[in-house]
């Protein structure tokens, strides 16, 4: 979708306030498999308020769970966050966040978060953050770039909520740019990109967001899904006044498969629960391991 410039985000309407502090934060993580130890967090480097605490192993040593922390609890105008994750051959990492990521008023300064996820051959990654909430007058860019290798496996999702659903109009002013890129052996596998402002007609178009304030996408890459199983998953997706979803799968030339779920909803919790329910179904098929829901999802 084309970029847009909303009058309420212009420098004239909201001059840049240089007195406001902003965060320039970076986090770099690397996971590897070690004999006798399983998957370990081999590298952890951070700059600014973006970090992780200890690695956890609720499923045993083969799967390493890490929660990404941003102590300021939100992203404001001018903040720039960068996350780099490498999962080396044979390792399995699960990354999540403790709560929703809140994007606040820009005050004339765009904010951005970029996640670069590199999954080596025979490695597995699960990228399972909680939702992004974009408040009034946010000017935000969120990019997820996943580099896969033949033989790698990965499941991830992104959930966005525009404004607060407590208000009828939800989100009256702001601009959001979203991007998800999946590369396989350095070639494009799937690219999803959009830029829209609060008053854009696409928010009401039945071919786009159809007036829903919440949108979710789940992607899963791994062994080719059985066609009957994929068709069954698609047939089970809801289509109601508050929750609409569709599932498809795309075989690749390398004998693997990309599964995609797109969701529109009224409430982020319902969208998240649908994504979790599909993750429970897909995890054994794609990653070859039984699903064990994260404790964070029950809090």
PAVEX-443486 format. One record per residue (C-alpha): residue in three letters; x, y, z; residue number from 1; chain. Coordinates in pm, 1 decimal. Each point is the difference from the previous one (the first is absolute). Layout:
N
<rovex: Ala, c1: X, c2: Y, c3: Z, zakol: NUM, timar: A>
...
end
This chain:
299
<rovex: Unk, c1: 0.0, c2: 0.0, c3: 0.0, zakol: 1, timar: A>
<rovex: Unk, c1: 118.7, c2: 351.8, c3: -68.5, zakol: 2, timar: A>
<rovex: Unk, c1: 140.0, c2: 222.8, c3: 270.0, zakol: 3, timar: A>
<rovex: Unk, c1: -219.7, c2: 277.0, c3: 129.3, zakol: 4, timar: A>
<rovex: Unk, c1: 47.3, c2: 329.3, c3: 177.6, zakol: 5, timar: A>
<rovex: Unk, c1: -272.8, c2: 85.5, c3: 244.4, zakol: 6, timar: A>
<rovex: Unk, c1: -43.0, c2: 371.5, c3: 74.9, zakol: 7, timar: A>
<rovex: Unk, c1: -6.6, c2: -61.1, c3: 375.6, zakol: 8, timar: A>
<rovex: Unk, c1: 346.1, c2: -156.4, c3: -21.4, zakol: 9, timar: A>
<rovex: Unk, c1: 162.3, c2: 285.0, c3: -189.4, zakol: 10, timar: A>
<rovex: Unk, c1: 272.9, c2: 212.8, c3: 153.6, zakol: 11, timar: A>
<rovex: Unk, c1: -234.9, c2: 299.7, c3: -9.1, zakol: 12, timar: A>
<rovex: Unk, c1: -266.6, c2: -176.4, c3: 206.8, zakol: 13, timar: A>
<rovex: Unk, c1: 243.7, c2: -166.8, c3: 240.7, zakol: 14, timar: A>
<rovex: Unk, c1: 341.4, c2: 172.1, c3: 4.9, zakol: 15, timar: A>
<rovex: Unk, c1: 289.6, c2: -220.3, c3: 104.3, zakol: 16, timar: A>
<rovex: Unk, c1: 63.6, c2: 33.9, c3: 373.0, zakol: 17, timar: A>
<rovex: Unk, c1: 377.1, c2: -42.0, c3: 31.5, zakol: 18, timar: A>
<rovex: Unk, c1: -18.7, c2: 21.5, c3: 379.3, zakol: 19, timar: A>
<rovex: Unk, c1: -158.6, c2: -346.6, c3: 22.4, zakol: 20, timar: A>
<rovex: Unk, c1: 235.7, c2: -290.6, c3: 65.9, zakol: 21, timar: A>
<rovex: Unk, c1: -10.0, c2: -300.2, c3: -230.8, zakol: 22, timar: A>
<rovex: Unk, c1: 141.2, c2: -351.3, c3: 22.6, zakol: 23, timar: A>
<rovex: Unk, c1: 250.7, c2: -145.0, c3: -243.7, zakol: 24, timar: A>
<rovex: Unk, c1: 2.1, c2: -365.8, c3: 103.2, zakol: 25, timar: A>
<rovex: Unk, c1: 154.3, c2: -312.6, c3: -150.3, zakol: 26, timar: A>
<rovex: Unk, c1: -6.6, c2: -365.7, c3: 95.3, zakol: 27, timar: A>
<rovex: Unk, c1: 200.2, c2: -283.8, c3: -154.7, zakol: 28, timar: A>
<rovex: Unk, c1: -59.2, c2: -364.6, c3: 91.7, zakol: 29, timar: A>
<rovex: Unk, c1: 151.3, c2: -321.9, c3: -129.9, zakol: 30, timar: A>
<rovex: Unk, c1: -112.9, c2: -354.2, c3: 79.5, zakol: 31, timar: A>
<rovex: Unk, c1: 198.9, c2: -316.0, c3: -63.7, zakol: 32, timar: A>
<rovex: Unk, c1: -18.2, c2: -369.1, c3: 74.7, zakol: 33, timar: A>
<rovex: Unk, c1: 267.7, c2: -138.3, c3: 230.4, zakol: 34, timar: A>
<rovex: Unk, c1: 68.6, c2: -363.8, c3: 71.4, zakol: 35, timar: A>
<rovex: Unk, c1: -138.9, c2: -100.5, c3: 338.3, zakol: 36, timar: A>
<rovex: Unk, c1: -170.4, c2: 337.8, c3: 50.6, zakol: 37, timar: A>
<rovex: Unk, c1: -257.2, c2: 31.7, c3: -277.1, zakol: 38, timar: A>
<rovex: Unk, c1: -80.2, c2: 351.3, c3: -127.3, zakol: 39, timar: A>
<rovex: Unk, c1: 184.3, c2: 278.8, c3: 180.8, zakol: 40, timar: A>
<rovex: Unk, c1: -12.2, c2: 377.3, c3: -21.6, zakol: 41, timar: A>
<rovex: Unk, c1: 358.0, c2: 30.2, c3: -122.9, zakol: 42, timar: A>
<rovex: Unk, c1: 6.1, c2: 376.8, c3: -59.9, zakol: 43, timar: A>
<rovex: Unk, c1: -189.5, c2: 281.1, c3: 169.8, zakol: 44, timar: A>
<rovex: Unk, c1: 91.3, c2: 362.1, c3: -70.4, zakol: 45, timar: A>
<rovex: Unk, c1: -208.9, c2: 308.9, c3: 49.7, zakol: 46, timar: A>
<rovex: Unk, c1: 19.7, c2: 376.0, c3: -18.0, zakol: 47, timar: A>
<rovex: Unk, c1: -265.0, c2: 210.7, c3: 168.7, zakol: 48, timar: A>
<rovex: Unk, c1: -318.9, c2: -128.1, c3: 164.0, zakol: 49, timar: A>
<rovex: Unk, c1: -55.9, c2: -309.4, c3: -211.6, zakol: 50, timar: A>
<rovex: Unk, c1: 113.9, c2: -322.5, c3: 161.3, zakol: 51, timar: A>
<rovex: Unk, c1: -83.0, c2: -348.8, c3: 121.9, zakol: 52, timar: A>
<rovex: Unk, c1: 30.2, c2: -167.3, c3: 336.8, zakol: 53, timar: A>
<rovex: Unk, c1: 92.5, c2: -366.0, c3: 47.6, zakol: 54, timar: A>
<rovex: Unk, c1: -74.4, c2: -268.5, c3: -256.2, zakol: 55, timar: A>
<rovex: Unk, c1: -272.5, c2: -242.2, c3: 106.7, zakol: 56, timar: A>
<rovex: Unk, c1: -55.9, c2: -368.2, c3: -82.9, zakol: 57, timar: A>
<rovex: Unk, c1: -361.8, c2: -93.7, c3: 79.2, zakol: 58, timar: A>
<rovex: Unk, c1: 14.8, c2: -269.5, c3: -270.5, zakol: 59, timar: A>
<rovex: Unk, c1: 341.1, c2: -138.1, c3: 85.7, zakol: 60, timar: A>
<rovex: Unk, c1: 350.0, c2: 84.7, c3: -129.8, zakol: 61, timar: A>
<rovex: Unk, c1: -78.1, c2: -33.3, c3: -371.5, zakol: 62, timar: A>
<rovex: Unk, c1: -220.0, c2: 312.8, c3: -13.2, zakol: 63, timar: A>
<rovex: Unk, c1: 121.3, c2: 334.9, c3: 137.8, zakol: 64, timar: A>
<rovex: Unk, c1: -264.9, c2: 258.3, c3: 95.9, zakol: 65, timar: A>
<rovex: Unk, c1: 88.3, c2: 369.3, c3: 24.5, zakol: 66, timar: A>
<rovex: Unk, c1: -222.4, c2: 299.3, c3: 80.9, zakol: 67, timar: A>
<rovex: Unk, c1: 89.9, c2: 333.3, c3: -159.9, zakol: 68, timar: A>
<rovex: Unk, c1: -21.0, c2: 289.4, c3: 245.3, zakol: 69, timar: A>
<rovex: Unk, c1: -35.8, c2: 373.1, c3: -66.1, zakol: 70, timar: A>
<rovex: Unk, c1: -17.3, c2: 162.6, c3: 345.7, zakol: 71, timar: A>
<rovex: Unk, c1: -139.8, c2: 337.1, c3: -124.5, zakol: 72, timar: A>
<rovex: Unk, c1: -314.9, c2: -207.9, c3: -74.1, zakol: 73, timar: A>
<rovex: Unk, c1: -74.6, c2: 182.5, c3: -322.9, zakol: 74, timar: A>
<rovex: Unk, c1: 143.0, c2: 153.4, c3: -317.1, zakol: 75, timar: A>
<rovex: Unk, c1: -28.9, c2: 378.2, c3: -31.9, zakol: 76, timar: A>
<rovex: Unk, c1: 87.1, c2: 248.8, c3: -273.5, zakol: 77, timar: A>
<rovex: Unk, c1: 365.2, c2: -19.2, c3: -98.5, zakol: 78, timar: A>
<rovex: Unk, c1: 65.7, c2: -344.6, c3: 150.1, zakol: 79, timar: A>
<rovex: Unk, c1: 198.9, c2: -237.7, c3: -220.3, zakol: 80, timar: A>
<rovex: Unk, c1: 13.0, c2: -367.8, c3: 102.1, zakol: 81, timar: A>
<rovex: Unk, c1: 197.3, c2: -271.3, c3: -178.2, zakol: 82, timar: A>
<rovex: Unk, c1: -11.7, c2: -371.7, c3: 80.0, zakol: 83, timar: A>
<rovex: Unk, c1: 234.7, c2: -254.9, c3: -158.5, zakol: 84, timar: A>
<rovex: Unk, c1: -44.7, c2: -372.1, c3: 62.4, zakol: 85, timar: A>
<rovex: Unk, c1: 206.3, c2: -287.9, c3: -140.8, zakol: 86, timar: A>
<rovex: Unk, c1: -103.1, c2: -361.8, c3: 53.5, zakol: 87, timar: A>
<rovex: Unk, c1: 288.1, c2: -225.8, c3: -99.0, zakol: 88, timar: A>
<rovex: Unk, c1: -17.9, c2: -351.3, c3: -141.6, zakol: 89, timar: A>
<rovex: Unk, c1: -182.0, c2: -245.6, c3: 224.3, zakol: 90, timar: A>
<rovex: Unk, c1: -119.5, c2: 262.3, c3: 251.1, zakol: 91, timar: A>
<rovex: Unk, c1: -361.8, c2: 81.6, c3: 87.2, zakol: 92, timar: A>
<rovex: Unk, c1: -95.7, c2: 340.6, c3: 143.8, zakol: 93, timar: A>
<rovex: Unk, c1: -336.4, c2: 139.7, c3: 112.3, zakol: 94, timar: A>
<rovex: Unk, c1: -23.0, c2: 380.1, c3: 31.7, zakol: 95, timar: A>
<rovex: Unk, c1: -290.0, c2: 186.4, c3: 156.9, zakol: 96, timar: A>
<rovex: Unk, c1: -87.3, c2: 323.3, c3: 180.3, zakol: 97, timar: A>
<rovex: Unk, c1: -154.5, c2: 39.8, c3: 347.4, zakol: 98, timar: A>
<rovex: Unk, c1: -279.4, c2: 228.0, c3: -120.7, zakol: 99, timar: A>
<rovex: Unk, c1: -125.6, c2: 217.0, c3: -282.7, zakol: 100, timar: A>
<rovex: Unk, c1: 236.9, c2: 246.4, c3: -168.3, zakol: 101, timar: A>
<rovex: Unk, c1: -154.5, c2: 347.0, c3: 20.8, zakol: 102, timar: A>
<rovex: Unk, c1: 81.5, c2: 266.0, c3: -257.6, zakol: 103, timar: A>
<rovex: Unk, c1: -66.3, c2: 351.9, c3: 124.7, zakol: 104, timar: A>
<rovex: Unk, c1: -43.0, c2: 349.5, c3: -146.7, zakol: 105, timar: A>
<rovex: Unk, c1: 280.1, c2: 91.4, c3: -241.7, zakol: 106, timar: A>
<rovex: Unk, c1: 34.5, c2: 373.0, c3: 83.5, zakol: 107, timar: A>
<rovex: Unk, c1: 138.7, c2: 52.9, c3: -351.1, zakol: 108, timar: A>
<rovex: Unk, c1: 256.8, c2: -281.3, c3: 24.1, zakol: 109, timar: A>
<rovex: Unk, c1: -58.9, c2: -342.6, c3: -159.7, zakol: 110, timar: A>
<rovex: Unk, c1: 76.0, c2: -312.9, c3: 203.5, zakol: 111, timar: A>
<rovex: Unk, c1: 115.8, c2: -335.9, c3: -130.6, zakol: 112, timar: A>
<rovex: Unk, c1: 67.4, c2: -358.1, c3: 104.8, zakol: 113, timar: A>
<rovex: Unk, c1: 183.3, c2: -245.8, c3: -223.9, zakol: 114, timar: A>
<rovex: Unk, c1: 45.6, c2: -371.0, c3: 71.7, zakol: 115, timar: A>
<rovex: Unk, c1: 249.5, c2: -199.1, c3: -207.5, zakol: 116, timar: A>
<rovex: Unk, c1: -36.7, c2: -373.0, c3: 53.7, zakol: 117, timar: A>
<rovex: Unk, c1: 254.0, c2: -238.9, c3: -154.7, zakol: 118, timar: A>
<rovex: Unk, c1: -81.6, c2: -373.6, c3: 12.7, zakol: 119, timar: A>
<rovex: Unk, c1: 272.2, c2: -239.0, c3: -113.0, zakol: 120, timar: A>
<rovex: Unk, c1: -54.2, c2: -339.1, c3: -161.2, zakol: 121, timar: A>
<rovex: Unk, c1: -147.6, c2: -260.6, c3: 240.2, zakol: 122, timar: A>
<rovex: Unk, c1: -75.8, c2: 276.3, c3: 252.1, zakol: 123, timar: A>
<rovex: Unk, c1: -343.6, c2: 100.6, c3: 134.1, zakol: 124, timar: A>
<rovex: Unk, c1: -134.1, c2: 340.0, c3: 102.8, zakol: 125, timar: A>
<rovex: Unk, c1: -330.1, c2: 107.5, c3: 154.1, zakol: 126, timar: A>
<rovex: Unk, c1: -67.3, c2: 375.4, c3: -3.6, zakol: 127, timar: A>
<rovex: Unk, c1: -307.1, c2: 51.5, c3: 221.5, zakol: 128, timar: A>
<rovex: Unk, c1: -26.2, c2: 362.3, c3: 121.5, zakol: 129, timar: A>
<rovex: Unk, c1: -318.3, c2: 137.7, c3: 148.4, zakol: 130, timar: A>
<rovex: Unk, c1: -192.6, c2: 265.9, c3: -187.7, zakol: 131, timar: A>
<rovex: Unk, c1: 111.4, c2: 346.0, c3: -113.5, zakol: 132, timar: A>
<rovex: Unk, c1: -240.6, c2: 276.6, c3: 104.7, zakol: 133, timar: A>
<rovex: Unk, c1: 24.6, c2: 325.2, c3: -196.9, zakol: 134, timar: A>
<rovex: Unk, c1: -147.6, c2: 295.3, c3: 187.2, zakol: 135, timar: A>
<rovex: Unk, c1: -118.9, c2: 336.5, c3: -128.9, zakol: 136, timar: A>
<rovex: Unk, c1: 256.1, c2: 199.8, c3: -201.6, zakol: 137, timar: A>
<rovex: Unk, c1: 252.4, c2: -285.6, c3: -11.5, zakol: 138, timar: A>
<rovex: Unk, c1: 235.3, c2: 12.6, c3: -299.8, zakol: 139, timar: A>
<rovex: Unk, c1: 139.1, c2: -352.0, c3: 5.8, zakol: 140, timar: A>
<rovex: Unk, c1: 195.0, c2: -245.5, c3: -212.3, zakol: 141, timar: A>
<rovex: Unk, c1: 22.2, c2: -367.7, c3: 91.5, zakol: 142, timar: A>
<rovex: Unk, c1: 209.3, c2: -236.9, c3: -213.2, zakol: 143, timar: A>
<rovex: Unk, c1: 63.2, c2: -372.1, c3: 40.8, zakol: 144, timar: A>
<rovex: Unk, c1: 259.0, c2: -154.8, c3: -231.7, zakol: 145, timar: A>
<rovex: Unk, c1: 49.4, c2: -375.2, c3: 14.0, zakol: 146, timar: A>
<rovex: Unk, c1: 288.0, c2: -175.1, c3: -178.5, zakol: 147, timar: A>
<rovex: Unk, c1: -65.2, c2: -373.1, c3: -35.8, zakol: 148, timar: A>
<rovex: Unk, c1: 219.1, c2: -279.3, c3: -132.2, zakol: 149, timar: A>
<rovex: Unk, c1: -102.1, c2: -325.3, c3: -164.3, zakol: 150, timar: A>
<rovex: Unk, c1: -74.8, c2: -242.7, c3: 280.0, zakol: 151, timar: A>
<rovex: Unk, c1: -84.3, c2: 272.4, c3: 252.6, zakol: 152, timar: A>
<rovex: Unk, c1: -337.2, c2: 25.9, c3: 172.4, zakol: 153, timar: A>
<rovex: Unk, c1: -179.3, c2: 301.6, c3: 141.9, zakol: 154, timar: A>
<rovex: Unk, c1: -333.7, c2: 124.5, c3: 127.9, zakol: 155, timar: A>
<rovex: Unk, c1: -71.2, c2: 364.6, c3: 72.2, zakol: 156, timar: A>
<rovex: Unk, c1: -275.4, c2: 253.6, c3: 24.9, zakol: 157, timar: A>
<rovex: Unk, c1: -78.4, c2: 369.1, c3: 25.5, zakol: 158, timar: A>
<rovex: Unk, c1: -313.5, c2: 156.2, c3: 148.5, zakol: 159, timar: A>
<rovex: Unk, c1: -90.2, c2: 368.1, c3: -31.3, zakol: 160, timar: A>
<rovex: Unk, c1: -273.4, c2: 199.5, c3: 168.0, zakol: 161, timar: A>
<rovex: Unk, c1: -82.7, c2: 347.7, c3: -126.2, zakol: 162, timar: A>
<rovex: Unk, c1: -92.6, c2: 226.8, c3: 288.7, zakol: 163, timar: A>
<rovex: Unk, c1: -216.8, c2: -97.3, c3: 292.2, zakol: 164, timar: A>
<rovex: Unk, c1: -305.9, c2: -213.1, c3: -63.3, zakol: 165, timar: A>
<rovex: Unk, c1: -174.0, c2: 179.1, c3: 289.5, zakol: 166, timar: A>
<rovex: Unk, c1: -75.1, c2: 281.7, c3: -246.2, zakol: 167, timar: A>
<rovex: Unk, c1: -236.2, c2: -45.0, c3: -291.9, zakol: 168, timar: A>
<rovex: Unk, c1: 241.1, c2: 152.2, c3: -251.9, zakol: 169, timar: A>
<rovex: Unk, c1: 297.7, c2: -180.3, c3: 160.8, zakol: 170, timar: A>
<rovex: Unk, c1: 279.6, c2: 189.1, c3: -180.9, zakol: 171, timar: A>
<rovex: Unk, c1: -53.6, c2: 349.8, c3: -137.6, zakol: 172, timar: A>
<rovex: Unk, c1: 353.7, c2: 124.0, c3: -71.2, zakol: 173, timar: A>
<rovex: Unk, c1: 328.1, c2: -169.3, c3: -74.4, zakol: 174, timar: A>
<rovex: Unk, c1: 212.0, c2: -180.6, c3: -255.7, zakol: 175, timar: A>
<rovex: Unk, c1: 127.3, c2: -357.8, c3: 6.3, zakol: 176, timar: A>
<rovex: Unk, c1: 242.3, c2: -176.8, c3: -232.5, zakol: 177, timar: A>
<rovex: Unk, c1: 18.0, c2: -377.7, c3: 26.5, zakol: 178, timar: A>
<rovex: Unk, c1: 231.8, c2: -244.3, c3: -171.5, zakol: 179, timar: A>
<rovex: Unk, c1: 67.6, c2: -372.8, c3: 20.0, zakol: 180, timar: A>
<rovex: Unk, c1: 257.3, c2: -157.1, c3: -231.4, zakol: 181, timar: A>
<rovex: Unk, c1: 85.3, c2: -370.1, c3: -14.7, zakol: 182, timar: A>
<rovex: Unk, c1: 308.9, c2: -98.1, c3: -198.8, zakol: 183, timar: A>
<rovex: Unk, c1: 95.6, c2: -359.5, c3: -84.1, zakol: 184, timar: A>
<rovex: Unk, c1: 363.7, c2: -56.7, c3: -93.4, zakol: 185, timar: A>
<rovex: Unk, c1: 29.4, c2: 373.5, c3: -74.2, zakol: 186, timar: A>
<rovex: Unk, c1: -298.0, c2: -1.6, c3: -237.1, zakol: 187, timar: A>
<rovex: Unk, c1: -339.8, c2: 160.5, c3: 78.8, zakol: 188, timar: A>
<rovex: Unk, c1: -253.6, c2: -249.9, c3: 132.0, zakol: 189, timar: A>
<rovex: Unk, c1: -274.4, c2: 237.0, c3: 118.9, zakol: 190, timar: A>
<rovex: Unk, c1: -15.5, c2: 379.5, c3: 35.4, zakol: 191, timar: A>
<rovex: Unk, c1: -283.9, c2: 184.6, c3: 170.3, zakol: 192, timar: A>
<rovex: Unk, c1: 11.1, c2: 379.7, c3: 23.9, zakol: 193, timar: A>
<rovex: Unk, c1: -247.2, c2: 279.4, c3: 68.5, zakol: 194, timar: A>
<rovex: Unk, c1: -8.5, c2: 365.9, c3: 98.9, zakol: 195, timar: A>
<rovex: Unk, c1: -323.8, c2: 161.5, c3: 105.4, zakol: 196, timar: A>
<rovex: Unk, c1: -131.0, c2: 300.0, c3: 188.6, zakol: 197, timar: A>
<rovex: Unk, c1: -299.6, c2: 13.3, c3: 229.3, zakol: 198, timar: A>
<rovex: Unk, c1: -242.8, c2: 155.9, c3: -255.6, zakol: 199, timar: A>
<rovex: Unk, c1: 102.4, c2: -225.0, c3: -291.5, zakol: 200, timar: A>
<rovex: Unk, c1: -294.2, c2: -164.7, c3: -180.0, zakol: 201, timar: A>
<rovex: Unk, c1: 178.6, c2: -338.3, c3: 12.5, zakol: 202, timar: A>
<rovex: Unk, c1: -88.5, c2: -20.6, c3: 366.6, zakol: 203, timar: A>
<rovex: Unk, c1: -367.7, c2: -23.6, c3: -94.0, zakol: 204, timar: A>
<rovex: Unk, c1: 37.3, c2: -187.9, c3: -328.8, zakol: 205, timar: A>
<rovex: Unk, c1: -140.5, c2: -354.0, c3: 2.0, zakol: 206, timar: A>
<rovex: Unk, c1: 308.0, c2: -102.5, c3: -201.1, zakol: 207, timar: A>
<rovex: Unk, c1: 232.6, c2: 116.5, c3: 277.5, zakol: 208, timar: A>
<rovex: Unk, c1: -77.7, c2: 57.1, c3: 370.4, zakol: 209, timar: A>
<rovex: Unk, c1: -380.2, c2: 26.2, c3: -36.6, zakol: 210, timar: A>
<rovex: Unk, c1: -21.3, c2: 233.9, c3: 300.3, zakol: 211, timar: A>
<rovex: Unk, c1: 166.9, c2: -241.1, c3: 242.8, zakol: 212, timar: A>
<rovex: Unk, c1: 253.7, c2: 157.3, c3: 241.4, zakol: 213, timar: A>
<rovex: Unk, c1: 208.9, c2: -316.5, c3: 53.6, zakol: 214, timar: A>
<rovex: Unk, c1: 198.4, c2: -195.3, c3: -256.8, zakol: 215, timar: A>
<rovex: Unk, c1: 217.3, c2: -310.4, c3: 40.3, zakol: 216, timar: A>
<rovex: Unk, c1: 229.8, c2: -204.7, c3: -221.7, zakol: 217, timar: A>
<rovex: Unk, c1: 156.8, c2: -337.9, c3: 72.9, zakol: 218, timar: A>
<rovex: Unk, c1: 267.5, c2: -155.5, c3: -221.5, zakol: 219, timar: A>
<rovex: Unk, c1: 136.8, c2: -352.7, c3: 28.9, zakol: 220, timar: A>
<rovex: Unk, c1: 285.2, c2: -145.2, c3: -205.5, zakol: 221, timar: A>
<rovex: Unk, c1: 106.9, c2: -362.7, c3: 7.6, zakol: 222, timar: A>
<rovex: Unk, c1: -80.8, c2: -341.1, c3: -147.7, zakol: 223, timar: A>
<rovex: Unk, c1: -272.1, c2: -0.6, c3: -262.9, zakol: 224, timar: A>
<rovex: Unk, c1: -343.9, c2: -16.6, c3: 158.8, zakol: 225, timar: A>
<rovex: Unk, c1: -233.4, c2: -279.7, c3: -95.5, zakol: 226, timar: A>
<rovex: Unk, c1: -253.1, c2: 153.6, c3: -240.2, zakol: 227, timar: A>
<rovex: Unk, c1: -294.1, c2: -153.3, c3: 182.8, zakol: 228, timar: A>
<rovex: Unk, c1: 126.4, c2: 133.1, c3: 334.2, zakol: 229, timar: A>
<rovex: Unk, c1: 54.5, c2: 347.1, c3: -146.8, zakol: 230, timar: A>
<rovex: Unk, c1: -346.8, c2: 0.0, c3: -157.7, zakol: 231, timar: A>
<rovex: Unk, c1: -150.4, c2: -105.6, c3: 333.2, zakol: 232, timar: A>
<rovex: Unk, c1: 175.2, c2: 285.3, c3: 180.1, zakol: 233, timar: A>
<rovex: Unk, c1: -132.7, c2: 244.5, c3: -257.3, zakol: 234, timar: A>
<rovex: Unk, c1: -354.6, c2: -133.3, c3: 34.5, zakol: 235, timar: A>
<rovex: Unk, c1: 9.7, c2: 49.2, c3: 377.9, zakol: 236, timar: A>
<rovex: Unk, c1: 87.8, c2: 370.6, c3: -11.2, zakol: 237, timar: A>
<rovex: Unk, c1: -273.6, c2: 230.1, c3: 139.5, zakol: 238, timar: A>
<rovex: Unk, c1: -197.2, c2: 257.4, c3: -199.7, zakol: 239, timar: A>
<rovex: Unk, c1: -222.4, c2: 201.1, c3: 235.1, zakol: 240, timar: A>
<rovex: Unk, c1: -85.8, c2: 360.6, c3: 79.7, zakol: 241, timar: A>
<rovex: Unk, c1: 292.3, c2: 21.5, c3: 246.1, zakol: 242, timar: A>
<rovex: Unk, c1: 261.1, c2: -242.0, c3: -137.9, zakol: 243, timar: A>
<rovex: Unk, c1: 93.2, c2: -90.0, c3: -357.5, zakol: 244, timar: A>
<rovex: Unk, c1: 289.0, c2: -220.4, c3: -109.7, zakol: 245, timar: A>
<rovex: Unk, c1: 140.4, c2: -187.5, c3: -296.3, zakol: 246, timar: A>
<rovex: Unk, c1: 278.9, c2: -257.2, c3: -26.3, zakol: 247, timar: A>
<rovex: Unk, c1: 202.7, c2: -103.3, c3: -303.1, zakol: 248, timar: A>
<rovex: Unk, c1: 322.3, c2: -187.9, c3: -71.2, zakol: 249, timar: A>
<rovex: Unk, c1: 259.1, c2: 51.9, c3: -272.7, zakol: 250, timar: A>
<rovex: Unk, c1: 237.0, c2: -284.7, c3: -94.5, zakol: 251, timar: A>
<rovex: Unk, c1: 358.2, c2: 103.9, c3: -78.0, zakol: 252, timar: A>
<rovex: Unk, c1: 233.8, c2: -146.9, c3: -259.1, zakol: 253, timar: A>
<rovex: Unk, c1: 218.6, c2: -143.8, c3: 276.0, zakol: 254, timar: A>
<rovex: Unk, c1: -255.3, c2: -247.8, c3: 133.6, zakol: 255, timar: A>
<rovex: Unk, c1: -108.0, c2: 222.4, c3: 287.0, zakol: 256, timar: A>
<rovex: Unk, c1: -314.7, c2: 205.0, c3: 48.4, zakol: 257, timar: A>
<rovex: Unk, c1: -112.1, c2: 343.6, c3: 119.9, zakol: 258, timar: A>
<rovex: Unk, c1: -328.8, c2: 13.6, c3: 189.3, zakol: 259, timar: A>
<rovex: Unk, c1: -174.7, c2: 335.3, c3: 44.6, zakol: 260, timar: A>
<rovex: Unk, c1: -286.5, c2: 112.1, c3: 222.1, zakol: 261, timar: A>
<rovex: Unk, c1: -157.4, c2: 345.8, c3: -31.2, zakol: 262, timar: A>
<rovex: Unk, c1: -243.3, c2: 120.4, c3: 267.2, zakol: 263, timar: A>
<rovex: Unk, c1: -221.2, c2: 304.8, c3: 55.8, zakol: 264, timar: A>
<rovex: Unk, c1: -169.0, c2: 56.5, c3: 333.0, zakol: 265, timar: A>
<rovex: Unk, c1: -160.6, c2: 238.3, c3: 242.6, zakol: 266, timar: A>
<rovex: Unk, c1: 198.2, c2: -108.0, c3: 305.5, zakol: 267, timar: A>
<rovex: Unk, c1: 372.0, c2: -80.5, c3: 15.4, zakol: 268, timar: A>
<rovex: Unk, c1: -63.2, c2: -277.6, c3: 252.5, zakol: 269, timar: A>
<rovex: Unk, c1: -224.8, c2: -188.8, c3: -242.7, zakol: 270, timar: A>
<rovex: Unk, c1: 253.9, c2: 38.2, c3: -281.0, zakol: 271, timar: A>
<rovex: Unk, c1: 281.6, c2: -116.7, c3: 226.5, zakol: 272, timar: A>
<rovex: Unk, c1: -201.4, c2: -301.6, c3: 115.4, zakol: 273, timar: A>
<rovex: Unk, c1: -65.4, c2: -100.3, c3: -362.1, zakol: 274, timar: A>
<rovex: Unk, c1: 370.9, c2: 27.0, c3: -83.2, zakol: 275, timar: A>
<rovex: Unk, c1: 88.3, c2: -208.5, c3: 304.9, zakol: 276, timar: A>
<rovex: Unk, c1: -254.0, c2: -266.6, c3: -93.9, zakol: 277, timar: A>
<rovex: Unk, c1: 151.0, c2: -26.2, c3: -349.3, zakol: 278, timar: A>
<rovex: Unk, c1: 353.1, c2: -3.0, c3: 145.7, zakol: 279, timar: A>
<rovex: Unk, c1: -106.0, c2: -296.3, c3: 214.8, zakol: 280, timar: A>
<rovex: Unk, c1: -108.0, c2: -183.3, c3: -317.0, zakol: 281, timar: A>
<rovex: Unk, c1: 296.9, c2: 101.1, c3: -215.0, zakol: 282, timar: A>
<rovex: Unk, c1: 285.9, c2: -44.0, c3: 244.9, zakol: 283, timar: A>
<rovex: Unk, c1: 10.1, c2: -382.3, c3: -22.0, zakol: 284, timar: A>
<rovex: Unk, c1: -35.4, c2: 13.7, c3: -380.4, zakol: 285, timar: A>
<rovex: Unk, c1: 256.4, c2: 273.1, c3: -63.1, zakol: 286, timar: A>
<rovex: Unk, c1: 247.1, c2: -31.6, c3: 288.6, zakol: 287, timar: A>
<rovex: Unk, c1: -48.8, c2: -364.2, c3: 89.1, zakol: 288, timar: A>
<rovex: Unk, c1: -65.8, c2: 74.5, c3: 366.8, zakol: 289, timar: A>
<rovex: Unk, c1: -316.1, c2: -3.0, c3: 211.0, zakol: 290, timar: A>
<rovex: Unk, c1: -151.3, c2: 337.3, c3: 86.8, zakol: 291, timar: A>
<rovex: Unk, c1: 46.6, c2: 128.4, c3: 353.0, zakol: 292, timar: A>
<rovex: Unk, c1: -166.7, c2: 343.0, c3: 38.4, zakol: 293, timar: A>
<rovex: Unk, c1: 215.3, c2: 267.9, c3: 159.9, zakol: 294, timar: A>
<rovex: Unk, c1: -69.4, c2: 95.8, c3: 362.1, zakol: 295, timar: A>
<rovex: Unk, c1: -0.6, c2: 366.3, c3: -108.3, zakol: 296, timar: A>
<rovex: Unk, c1: -320.8, c2: -64.4, c3: -193.6, zakol: 297, timar: A>
<rovex: Unk, c1: -181.1, c2: -96.5, c3: 321.1, zakol: 298, timar: A>
<rovex: Unk, c1: 87.3, c2: 318.9, c3: 189.0, zakol: 299, timar: A>
end
